Amino acid sequence: MVFFWKLYYNKMWLLSVKKSDRQDKRYVATFCKCKIKNQCRGTNHKLVNFGQKGSETYIDGASEQKKESYLARHSKSPGEDWSKPETPGALSRFLLWGASRSLRENIEKFKKKFSL
């Protein structure tokens, strides 16, 4: 019963991924940390900027070799936690360097992977 309670009350939703206003970042993801999607009305949103502006990623046409190098390099970074969807590292890993070259497809897979 505790497990169900934890899942229900710690629910998070990915509301959007848009171009970032920050000069050094490419995208900003908006998460809603509410029990029911869109119930927080902006009071419980978390914004996460990710992706280095100006860099080429897999969705931009980077090669498979460059993707493998990125994954190998960042999988060993102590500051990156790919198991937490609200981190810049996880967003970059699964959206910019995901299985598809389509950002839209990667967002859908990301939502499914993390039940967002």
N, C-alpha and C positions, 0 to 999 in steps of 0.2 A: 504494500500500500504506500509506503514511503517513496518508492521509485516512481509510481504513478503521480503522486503529489508533486515530486520534483520536476517531472516532465511537464506537467500541466502549468505549474506556477512559474517556471523558468522559460516559458516559450518566448521565442523571438521570431520576428518576421523580416525578411528582406523586402523592403518596399520599392526601392529604386536604385539604379546605377546610372549616374549622369556625369557629364563633363565637370571636372572640378574647377572651382574659382581660384584655388591656390596656384600660384605661378609655377611651382615645381612638381605638381601632381597631375596625373591625367584624369582620374575619375574619383568620384565620391559615392560611397554606398550609404544608403539610409536604412537603418534597422529600427524596428519598433519592438520594444520589450514589454509587450502586454499579453494578457491572457487571450484576448480575442483580437484578431487582426484589425487594425485601424481604429481601435477603441481609445488609444491614448491621445489622439488629436494633437500630436506634436509635443506633448509634455514629457513623453518618455522615449524620445527618439535618440539614436546614437548615430553620428556621422563619422564615417571612416574614409579618409583620403588615402588613395593607393596608386601605385604605378608611377614610375619616373617619367616625367614629361620629356619628350625628345628621344626616348629609347625605343628600339624596335623589339616587339614581342611576337609571339607565335601568331596572334590574331592579325598582326601587321604583315606577316609573310616571312618571319624569321625561319631559318632552316630547322630540320629535325635535330641536327647536330647542336645548334645553338640552344634549342630547347633542352636537350639532354644535359648540356653544360650548365644551364641555368638551374635545372632541378638538382643536379649533383652539388653545385656550389651552395645553393640555398637550403638544401635539406640538412646540411651540417651547421648552419648558422644558429648559434645559441639563442638569438633573439627572435627567431621565427617559430611560430607554433601553428602548423597547418591543421591542427585538430579543433581550433576555435575559429568559427566562421567570421567573427567580428574583428579579426586582426588584419592589418594590411598585408601581411605575408600570405595568409590563406586566400585573401581576395586576389592577390597577384598570381599566386600559384594556380588557382582553379579557374579564374576568369581570363587572365591575360596569357597564361601558359597552359591552358586546359587541353582537353582531348580534341577539341574542334578549333577550326580557324574562325568560327563565328562567335562573336561575343554573346549574342542572344542565346545560342545553343549552350554555351558554357554557363550562362546565368541559370538556365533551366536545370542543368545537371547539378549545379551548385546548390540550388534550392532543394532539389530532391535528395542529394547527399546528406545535407544537414537538416532536413525536414523544416525548411524555412517557408 
